[in-house]
C-alpha cells in the first residue's frame, strides 16, 4: 500500500549506474524510522540487520547493500514537491472520509537543528495541516525565508482542496484575507484573537463584558499530572465590531475562561492561575463543540510537534541538507502509527526494534 505511493515519485537520477530504486529506499527508510532510526547511519543499520527478511518479503536480490552515504545521497536528492504530493495522497487515504464537518489545525514548527552557520542557513520552518479527529498530518509547506506563516497558510488552504471543514489557527493568522480564503474554498475558520488585532481584541472584550451569551458550556473538571483544570465557554452570535466591514464574515465570538491549579511539590501548595482567551469564527456552533474544537487545536502541539521532537528526535537532528525531506519521512511514520491507534509512540518504537513483524503488519504498510 505505502509502496504504491512511494514508487510514483519520479527519480531524477540518471539511469546509468542506478542500482537502487528511489521508492524502495524511501520505503525502507520509513520502516527504519518506525524502528526508532533517527539518522542515515541508523537507516543503513536497520536495512543491514533485517536484510534477509526484507529480501524474502519484497524480493530485493541486491548484489550489495547500499552504503549509508549512498542512502543519504538518494534521500536528499528526492524531489520535495513530488514527495509531498505522494504524502498528501497517502494521508488522504489514511484519513478516510466523513459526512460531518472535520476540524483541521494549522501550525508552524521550526526544525531547530537544520541551521548551518557556515552556509548562512537559518533553521527551516514548516507549516503543517493536522486533522484533529484522526490525528493525521494532511500536508506540509516550507515557509520561505523572506515571508512568514500567514501567506503560506492561506496558500495551503487552497492547495489542500478540502471542503466542509473548519480550519483552526493561532493568533498570528487572525487576518481578514485568511477568513476570505477559507470561505472561497467552502470552509470555515476558528482563530484566536490577541493584541496583534488590537481593535478587534478590545471589541471582543467589550462584548463579553456587556452582552449576554447566546450559549454557554462548563467543561467537567479534570485532574492529571499534578494539575486541576476546568474551562467555561461563552458564545456570542451577534458580534458588534467597530470595523464591521473588515470582519463581515465573522458570525460568532467565543470567550474561553481557563482556571488551573498546579501543585507545587516544594511548597506543598496548589498554585492557582486564570486565563481568558477570545476567538472569532465564521460559523455558528454549539458552545460544547466550540470548546472541543479549540481544545483539539492544541493537539497539533502535543500529538505532532512534541512527539516529533521527543520520540522521533527531530529537534536533535543535525541534518542540514534538505532537512525537510527527512521531516516528511517522519510524517509518513507518524501517520502510520496514528492510523494504527498507537498512543505511546516511544514504547511502540522500542517494541518495533525488537520485532520487525510489528511494522510489516501495520495497517497502511502492506
C-alpha positions in Angstrom: 0.0 0.0 0.0 2.6 2.5 1.1 5.0 1.4 -1.6 2.4 2.2 -4.4 2.6 5.9 -3.4 6.4 6.0 -3.0 7.0 4.3 -6.3 5.0 7.1 -8.1 7.7 9.6 -7.1 9.9 10.4 -10.1 13.6 9.5 -9.7 15.7 12.4 -11.1 18.9 10.4 -11.1 20.3 9.3 -14.4 19.6 5.8 -15.5 23.3 4.8 -15.7 24.6 3.3 -12.5 21.2 3.4 -10.8 21.3 0.3 -8.6 18.7 1.1 -6.0 15.1 2.3 -6.6 14.2 5.5 -5.0 10.8 4.2 -3.9 12.4 1.2 -2.3 14.9 3.3 -0.4 12.2 5.7 0.8 10.0 2.8 1.9 12.8 1.1 3.9 13.7 4.5 5.4 10.1 4.9 6.8 10.3 1.3 8.2 13.5 2.2 9.8 12.0 5.4 11.4 9.2 3.2 12.8 12.1 1.2 14.4 13.5 4.3 16.1 16.1 5.2 13.5 17.0 8.9 13.7 19.8 9.3 11.1 21.0 7.9 7.8 23.5 5.7 9.6 20.7 4.1 11.6 18.6 3.6 8.5 21.6 1.8 7.0 21.9 -0.3 10.2 18.2 -1.2 10.0 18.5 -2.4 6.4 21.7 -4.4 7.2 20.2 -6.1 10.2 16.9 -7.0 8.6 18.1 -7.6 5.0 17.1 -11.3 5.0 13.5 -10.7 5.9 13.3 -7.6 3.7 14.6 -9.7 0.8 12.2 -12.5 1.5 9.2 -10.2 1.8 9.9 -7.7 -1.0 12.2 -9.7 -3.4 15.2 -7.3 -3.4 18.0 -9.5 -4.7 20.5 -6.7 -4.2 24.1 -7.8 -5.0 25.4 -5.4 -2.4 23.9 -3.4 0.4 24.0 0.4 -0.2 26.4 2.3 2.0 24.9 4.9 4.3 26.4 7.6 2.1 24.5 6.2 -0.8 21.3 6.2 1.1 21.9 9.7 2.2 22.5 10.9 -1.4 19.4 9.2 -2.7 17.1 10.5 0.0 18.5 14.1 -0.1 18.2 14.1 -3.9 14.5 13.2 -3.9 12.1 15.9 -5.2 10.5 17.6 -2.2 7.4 18.6 -4.3 6.8 15.0 -5.6 7.4 13.5 -2.1 4.9 16.0 -0.7 2.4 15.1 -3.4 2.7 11.4 -2.6 2.4 12.2 1.1 -0.8 14.1 0.7 -2.4 11.3 -1.4 -1.4 8.7 1.1 -2.5 10.8 4.1 -5.9 11.4 2.4 -6.3 7.6 2.2 -5.4 7.1 5.9 -7.7 9.9 7.0 -10.7 8.5 5.2 -13.9 10.5 4.6 -16.7 11.7 6.8 -20.1 13.3 6.4 -19.7 15.7 9.3 -17.6 18.8 9.4 -14.0 18.0 10.2 -11.5 20.2 12.1 -8.1 20.8 10.6 -5.4 22.6 12.7 -2.7 24.7 11.2 0.6 25.5 12.9 4.2 26.1 12.1 7.2 24.3 13.5 11.0 25.1 13.3 13.4 22.3 12.5 15.8 23.6 15.2 18.8 21.5 14.2 18.7 22.4 10.5 20.7 25.6 10.8 24.1 25.8 9.2 26.2 28.9 10.1 28.9 28.0 7.5 26.3 28.2 4.7 24.5 31.2 6.3 21.4 28.9 6.5 18.8 29.6 9.2 16.7 26.8 10.7 13.9 25.8 8.3 10.3 26.4 9.4 7.5 24.1 8.2 3.7 24.7 8.3 1.6 21.6 8.9 -2.1 20.9 8.5 -3.4 18.4 11.1 -6.7 16.5 11.0 -7.6 16.6 14.7 -10.2 13.8 14.9 -7.8 11.2 13.4 -4.6 12.9 14.4 -3.3 12.6 10.9 -0.9 15.1 9.3 -2.5 16.1 5.9 0.2 18.2 4.4 3.3 20.4 5.0 4.6 23.6 3.4 8.0 25.0 3.9 7.8 28.7 4.9 10.0 30.8 2.6 12.9 32.8 4.2 11.6 36.2 3.1 7.9 35.7 4.1 6.1 34.3 7.1 3.4 31.8 8.1 0.4 33.9 7.1 0.6 33.8 3.2 1.9 30.2 3.4 -1.2 29.2 5.4 -3.5 30.9 3.0 -1.9 29.2 0.0 -2.1 25.8 1.8 -5.8 26.1 2.5 -6.4 26.4 -1.2 -3.9 23.7 -2.2 -5.5 21.1 0.1 -8.7 21.1 -1.9 -10.8 20.4 1.2 -14.4 21.5 1.6 -16.9 21.4 4.5 -14.0 21.7 7.0 -13.3 24.1 9.9 -9.7 25.3 10.0 -8.3 26.4 13.3 -5.5 28.8 13.8 -3.5 30.6 16.5 -3.5 34.4 16.7 -0.9 35.1 14.0 -3.4 34.1 11.3 -6.1 36.3 12.6 -6.3 38.1 9.2 -9.2 39.3 7.0 -7.8 37.5 4.0 -7.4 34.2 5.9 -11.2 34.2 6.5 -11.9 35.1 2.9 -9.7 32.3 1.5 -11.4 29.8 3.8 -14.9 30.9 2.6 -13.9 30.8 -1.1 -12.8 27.2 -0.7 -16.0 26.2 1.1 -14.6 26.0 4.6 -14.8 28.0 7.9 -12.3 29.3 10.4 -11.9 29.5 14.1 -9.0 31.7 15.0 -7.7 33.2 18.3 -7.7 36.9 18.8 -4.8 38.7 20.6 -3.1 42.0 20.7 -1.9 41.8 17.0 -5.5 42.9 16.2 -5.9 45.4 19.0 -9.2 46.9 18.0 -10.8 43.5 17.3 -9.5 42.2 20.6 -10.9 45.2 22.5 -14.3 44.7 20.8 -14.4 41.0 21.9 -13.7 42.0 25.5 -16.4 44.6 25.4 -19.0 42.2 24.0 -18.1 39.6 26.7 -18.4 42.3 29.4 -21.7 43.9 28.2 -23.7 41.3 26.3 -25.4 38.1 27.5 -24.0 35.0 25.8 -26.2 33.0 23.4 -24.8 29.7 24.6 -22.6 28.6 27.5 -20.8 25.4 28.4 -18.9 24.3 31.5 -16.4 21.6 30.9 -16.1 19.0 33.6 -13.1 19.5 35.9 -10.1 17.3 35.1 -7.1 16.3 37.2 -3.9 14.9 35.8 -0.2 15.4 36.1 -0.4 17.3 39.3 -2.8 19.8 37.7 -6.5 20.5 38.1 -8.1 22.3 35.3 -11.6 23.5 34.3 -12.8 25.8 31.5 -16.0 27.5 30.5 -17.1 28.7 27.1 -19.5 31.6 26.2 -20.6 32.1 22.6 -21.9 35.5 21.2 -23.6 35.1 17.9 -24.4 38.8 17.1 -20.9 40.3 17.1 -20.5 44.1 17.1 -17.3 45.4 15.7 -16.1 49.0 15.1 -14.6 47.8 11.8 -17.7 45.8 10.8 -16.9 45.7 7.1 -13.4 44.2 7.7 -14.8 41.4 9.9 -18.1 40.9 8.0 -17.5 37.2 7.7 -17.4 36.7 11.5 -20.6 35.1 12.8 -19.5 34.3 16.4 -17.2 35.4 19.1 -16.1 32.8 21.6 -14.8 33.5 25.1 -12.9 30.8 26.9 -12.1 31.0 30.6 -9.5 28.6 31.9 -8.9 28.0 35.6 -6.0 25.9 36.7 -4.4 24.8 39.9 -0.8 23.4 39.7 0.6 21.5 42.6 4.0 22.9 43.8 5.8 19.9 45.4 8.4 22.2 47.1 5.8 24.3 48.9 3.1 21.6 49.1 0.7 24.2 47.7 -1.8 24.3 44.9 -0.9 27.4 42.8 -4.0 28.9 41.1 -4.0 30.7 37.7 -6.7 32.1 35.4 -6.6 32.9 31.7 -9.2 34.3 29.3 -8.9 33.9 25.6 -11.1 35.1 22.7 -11.8 33.6 19.3 -13.7 34.6 16.2 -15.5 32.1 14.0 -17.0 32.3 10.5 -19.7 29.7 11.6 -22.0 29.2 14.5 -21.6 26.0 16.5 -22.7 24.9 19.9 -20.7 26.0 23.0 -19.5 22.5 23.7 -18.4 22.0 20.1 -16.5 25.3 20.2 -14.9 24.1 23.4 -13.8 20.8 21.9 -12.6 22.4 18.7 -10.4 25.0 20.5 -9.0 22.3 22.8 -8.3 20.0 19.9 -6.4 22.7 18.0 -3.5 22.4 20.5 -3.3 18.6 19.8 -1.1 19.6 16.9 1.4 20.7 19.5 1.0 17.6 21.8 0.2 14.9 19.2 2.5 16.1 16.4 5.2 18.6 17.3 6.0 17.2 20.8 6.1 13.6 19.6 8.4 14.5 16.7 10.9 16.2 19.0 10.8 13.8 21.9 10.1 10.4 20.3 11.4 10.9 16.8 14.3 13.1 17.7 13.5 15.9 15.2 14.8 18.7 17.4 18.1 16.9 18.0 18.6 16.1 14.3 21.6 17.9 12.6 20.6 17.1 9.1 21.2 20.3 7.2 21.0 19.3 3.5 17.3 19.3 2.5 16.2 18.5 6.1 12.5 18.9 5.1 12.8 15.6 3.1 13.7 13.7 6.3 11.0 15.6 8.2 8.4 14.3 5.6 9.6 10.8 6.1 9.0 11.2 9.8 5.4 12.4 9.0 4.9 9.2 7.0 6.0 7.1 10.0 3.9 9.1 12.5 0.8 8.9 10.3 1.2 5.1 10.2 1.4 4.9 13.9 -1.7 7.1 14.3 -3.6 5.0 11.7 -2.9 2.0 13.9 -4.1 3.8 17.0 -0.8 4.0 18.8 -0.9 6.2 21.8 2.6 5.6 23.4 4.9 6.3 20.5 8.1 5.9 22.4 7.1 2.5 23.7 5.9 1.4 20.3 9.2 2.3 18.6 11.1 0.3 21.2 8.8 -2.7 20.6 9.3 -2.3 16.9 13.1 -2.5 17.4 12.6 -5.9 19.0 10.3 -7.3 16.3 10.2 -6.1 12.7 7.0 -8.0 12.1 5.1 -5.4 14.1 5.9 -2.9 11.4 5.2 -5.2 8.5 1.7 -6.0 9.9 0.7 -2.3 10.3 -2.4 -1.1 8.5 -1.1 1.2 5.8 2.2 -0.5 5.2 1.1 -3.6 3.2 
